Amino acid sequence: MSMDPSKWINFESLTSGTRSRIETTYPYLKIEQCMFQEKDSGVFMKQGNSVKIEKLLDPVMDHQPRVNKVTKTRTRK
């Protein structure tokens, strides 16, 4: 995972959809102490000057996953 040190941004700089997803999923997160990176592979977070990076969110899927439905039913004779 390659993280560009110059691309860490504060919470207010994230897109509005990402901000609302983080607030919903992590209501306890102290966002004022965190820096974020939005990438194609998801949203990443680190706290303060820590070197530990955590993946908060997976990327949003633009379409619903395809579900195979079983159309045949078995009957007993």
C-alpha positions, 0 to 999 in steps of 0.5 A: 500500500503506497501512501503519499505523505503529501496527500493526507487531508483533514476530515473536512476535505473529504467528499461529502459522501465519504464524510457521511459514511465515516460519521455513520460507520464510526460515530466514536472516531475523533476526526479532529485527531485524524488525517485521511486519504481517499483512494480508488481502493478505499479510504484510509486513516491515520491518527496524529503523527502515528505511522499506523494506517487503517483502512476505514472504508471499502470503495463504493460499488456503482452497481449492485452485485449480481445475484444468481437466483435458483429458478428450479424447485425440486419436488418429491414423488 
